[in-house]
């Protein structure tokens, strides 16, 4: 509720003509709102169970999740990923005889522009090798999933924000949920998802819809938008991350609603084109880099609320195709509401490690040495070493103290 109030306040300042980043008083107000948002996100993460609904609201509202540090904590919760039970780092065997290895290799080699400008070449090459392993690990674990060109655009975004092991876990969840329809052996499911676009335009602007229908432009111009979550067509990494916050917190069809918001925003440009497929396709397939992304996020969310996909499915025979992404989304959302906060997961892991080490110590003692005093001493030493090792290995995942310091 508070996050919604903050978002309305920020939206109100924009409507009144005051830019959130214009002038010292506006800048101070925006800074206070960001600090409040950070605190509310932290509170949602530490509740037991985790307040996933508040995290979704934070990801949807003005500015999204603000920083990569916060994304590393919130993205796993939005997808129901346990950060203390991540897949192991892939070995070389993941590449052996995999049918998609050569195509993945080619796509990753061509992905240099997806890495931050100015990154040292050696660092980029290491990340590209990790990217190959991340993709192949997921595909090998799920033989039912089929690689498509553009999948690496999503994987590289997750890798740059979250690191290799977390990227594997996030990509695996996305591939079996939001991206599942794109990973069928044929394009039938992807075409089905694209078919939702025109009914949205018809409801919102019959004039625009009819114009595009007469031109027979279809929806193929939006294909790369959907299957890469706009990562392939946007240059500014900040804009890409903002959309990933939005899509991770939303229904799998939200990328289509966002495409509709873009086309509606450019309505006058489209209508000024010649009414033919080449002209309109060329215009729409090139996304302007200076679009008002926050306003488009808001509009897409409003479209989703006002035009439910269940109603749109009644048009254009959409109900004839069963979407795996849509079909399992409700069950997935319910599952994310039962997550424990990271502090509890960390404590459980520590107890498990301590118990395991104590058991190992017992097995190392000779039968005659199993006196209570000796066992207690060995157990105490083992527990201490276990806690110390755990503290070292989890240092990179600790964030609350540093996070709270940023609030003031």
N, C-alpha and C positions, 0 to 999 in steps of 0.2 A: 504493500500500500504506500509506504513512504517513498519507495523508488518510483512508483507511478506519479506521486505528487511532485517529486523532483523533476521528472521528465516533463510533466505538464508545465512546470514553472519555466523550464528552459525553452520549451516550445512557445510559450506565451511571449517570452522576450523576443523571439525571432519574429513572431507575427506582428509585434508592435513596432518592428523596424529596428530593434536594437540587436546588433550582432553580438553573440555570446563572447566573442573575442575582441570586441571593440571598446576601448576606453578603460581606464583603471578600475572604475567601479564595477563594470561588467566583468572584467577579468577577475576581480576579487570574488564576485558572486559565483562565477564559474568554478573558481578554485575551491570555494567552500562546498559547492555541490559535489565536486569530484571527491573531496575528502569524506563527505557524508556517504557517498556511494561506496567508496572503498570500505568504510566501516560496516555498512550494511551487508556487503558481500562477505566480509570476514565473519560477521555474525551468522549469516546463512550457512557458511561452510562449517562452522563449529557447532551448530545445533545437532542434536541427536534424536531422530534421523536428520540428515542434511536437508535444509530447506531448498529443495531443487526448484520449486516454483519461483521463489524470490531470485534465484540465480538466473532463471529464464527471463524474468522481467528485467534484470540488470543487463543481460545480453541484448535484449530487444530495445531497451530505452536509449535515449540520446547518448552517443559516444560509445556504446557497447561496453566491453569489459576493460577499456582504458589502457591496459599495459599487458605485455607478454607474460610478466610475472604472474599477474592475476589469471590470465588465460591458462597457464600451466596448471593452475589449481581448479579452475572452473570447468574447462572443457572436459576433463575426465568425469566430473560429476554429471554434466549434461548428458553424457553417453553411458553412464553407469560403469565406468572403468575403475578398478581398484588399483591405485598407484603403488600399492605394496605387493602386488602380485602381477608384475609385468612379464611379458615374454622374455626369454633369454636373448642376448645379443646374437644375431644370426651368424653362423659359420659359413665357410666356403661351400659346404655341401648344399646350401640352399640354391646355388646356381647350377648345380650339376644336372645336366640333361633336362632342364626345365624348358618346356615347349615355347614359352614366351620370353626366354632370356634375351635373345638377340633383338627382338622388337623393343623390349624395355631398355636395353642398352642404347639403342639408337635414339629413342625418345629422350632419355636422360642426358645423353651427350648433346642433344640439341636444346637443352633447357637452361643454358647459361644465363639468359636474361631473367630467369626467375630467381636468381640469387642477388643479394644486395649489391648495388654498384660499389666498386672500390674494394670488394672482398678479395683478399689475396688468393692467387690462383691455386696454390697448394691446398688452402683451406676449402676452396670450392670443390676441388677434385675429391677431397676426402668426403665431403658432404654428398657428392654425386655417387660415390661408391656406396655410402650408407643408404642413399635413396634407392638404388638398385636392390639392395638387400631387403629394405623395408617392403618394397612392392612384392618381391618374389616370396618373401616369408608369408605374407598374407595369401597369395595365390596358391602356394604349396599347401598351406593349412586348410584351404577351402577349394578343393578341385572343382566344385560346382560353379565357382566364379570365373568369368572370362575377362581377360584384360582388354581394355580399349584404349585407344590413343587419346590422351587427355587425363587419364587416371593419374599419371605422374604429376600433373599440375596440382591436384589435390594433395597427393602424398608429400610433395616438396613443401607446401605450406605448413603441414603438420610437423614435418621434420625441422624446419627452421624455427618454429616456436617451441617445440616440446622435446627435441632430442630423439635419438634413434629408437630406443625401447618404448618410450611413450608413444611415439609416432606409429609404431607397429600396432599397439593396442587400440589407439584411436582409429586408425585406418581399418583395422579388422572389424570394429563395431560399425563404422560407417558403411563398409562394403556389404555388410549383411542387413543394413537398415536403409538409410537414406539413398545410398547409391545402388541398391540391389537390382533395380530394374535396368540400370545401364549395363549390368554385368551378365546379362543373358547371352546365350550363343548367337542370337539374332538381334536385330534392331527393333523388333516388334514392340517390346515393352517401352523402349525409349520413345518411339513414335507415339505410343499411347500417352506418355507423360506430356509430350509436346502438344498433343491435341487439346489439352486444357487451355491453351493460350487464347485461341480464337473465341471461345465462348465468353471468356472474361472481357475481351475487347468488345464483343457484341453487346454485352450488358452495359458497359460503361460508355461506349461511343459507337452507336450503330453506323454513323457516317464513316468513321475510320474503318470499322470492320468491313462495311460494304465496299469501300474503296480498295482495300487490300484483297478482298475476295475477287473483285473484278480484275485486278492485276494478276491474280493467281500466284501470289508471291509465296504462299504456304508459310511454314514455320521453321524451315531448315536454317534460316538466318540465326535462330536462337539456339541451335544445337550445341555449339561450343560453349555458350553461356552456361547451359544447364549441366553438361557432363563434367565441366571443370569448376563449377561454382564460380564462374567469372574470373578464375585465376589466370586463364590463358589470354583473356582479352583486356585486362586491366594492367596498367603499368605501375601505379602507385601501390606499394605493398600495404600501406596503411588502409587504403580503401578495401583491399582484398581481405585483410584481417577483420575489418568492420563487418563485411558481409558474412564471413565465416562465423563470427559471433552470432549474427542474426539467424543463419541457416541451422547452426547446431542447436539452437534453442527452439526451432520451429518444426512444423510439419514438413515431410519430404517434398511436398509440392510448392513450398514457399519460393523456391528458385524460379518457378514458372510465374507466380504472382509478381515477383520482382521484375521479370522480363516484361510482363504486361504493364507494370508501372513505368518502365523505361519507354516502351512504345507509346503509351498514352502521353507521357511528358513530351515526346517528340511529334505529337500528332500534327501540328501545323507544318513541320518539315516534310512529313510523309505526304500530306495532302497537296503540298506544293510540287511534288515530284510528278513526272509523267506516270500515267496509270499503266505501268507495265512491270513485269517481274524483275528484269535486270536493274532498272532504276531504283526500285524500292528495296530490293535485296541488297544492293550495294550500299545504300544509305543506312539501313538498319544493321547490317552486319558489322559496321564500324561504330563502336561505342565511343562517344566523346569522353575524354578523360576528366573533363571538368564538370560532370553532372553533379547535381545536389544530392549526394548519396544519402544523407540523413533524411531528407524529405522523401526520397524514393523508398527508403526502408519503412518509414511511417505509412506511406501510401500503400505499399504492398501489404503491410499488416492489416490495414483497414480493408483492403480488397478481400483478403482472406476471411475476415470476420463477416463482411457484408455478402460475400458470394461464396458460400461453403462449397467445397469440392464435390460433396454429395449431390448438390443441385446441378452443378456443371456437368457431372457425369451422365445426366439424363439427356444431354445434348450430344449430337454427333456420334451416337452409338458408343459412347465411352464405356458404358456398363458391360459391354461384351468382352472386355479385357480385364483380367484380374491382376492387379498390381501387388507384387509382394511387398514393396516398400510401404504402400498405404495400408495393406491388410494387417501388418504386424505392428504398426506404429502405436496404437492404443495400448497394447500389451507392453511394449517397450517403455512407454511413458510411466505406466504404473510401476514397472520394475525399478525405475530410477528413484522412486520416492522412498525406497527402503534402505538407502545407503547409510553407512556409518561415517561419521566425520573422520578425517585423517588422523587426528590425535588418538582416537579409539583404535583404529586399524594399526597404528604404530605401536600402541601398547599391547595389542593382541599379538603382533609379530614379535615383540620383545619377549613376551611371556613364552611364546612357542619356542624361540631360540634358546631361552634360558632353560626351559624344560628339556629340550633336545640335548643341550650341552651337559646337563646334569645326568641324563641317561647315559651319554657317552662316557662320562667319568665313572659311573657305576660299573659299566662294562669293562673299563680298563683296570679296575681293582681286582686283585686276586681274591678268591673266596674267603680267606682268613682275614682280609683287611677290611671287611664290610662292617666294621664297628660303627655305631652311630656317630661318634666323635670324628672319626676319620672321614666318613661320608659327608658330614656337615661341613668339614673344612674344605674338602675337595669341591663340594657343591658351591660353597661361598666364593672360592677362587674362580670357578668356572662361570658363575653368574656375573661376577664383576667383569671378567674379560669379555663375556658376551655382551654386557651392557655397553662396555667401552667400544667394542667393535661396531655395535649397532649405532652408537652415537656418531662414529666416524662416517659410516656408510650413508647415514641419513642426513648429514649436514647439508647437502645440496638441496634436500627437499624441505628443510625448515624454512619458514617464511614469515610466520606471524610477528615476531618482534620487529624485523625490518619493515614489514608491511605496516604495522601500526605506527612506527616512527614517521612514516611518510604522511600521516594524517595531520601532523602538527608542524 
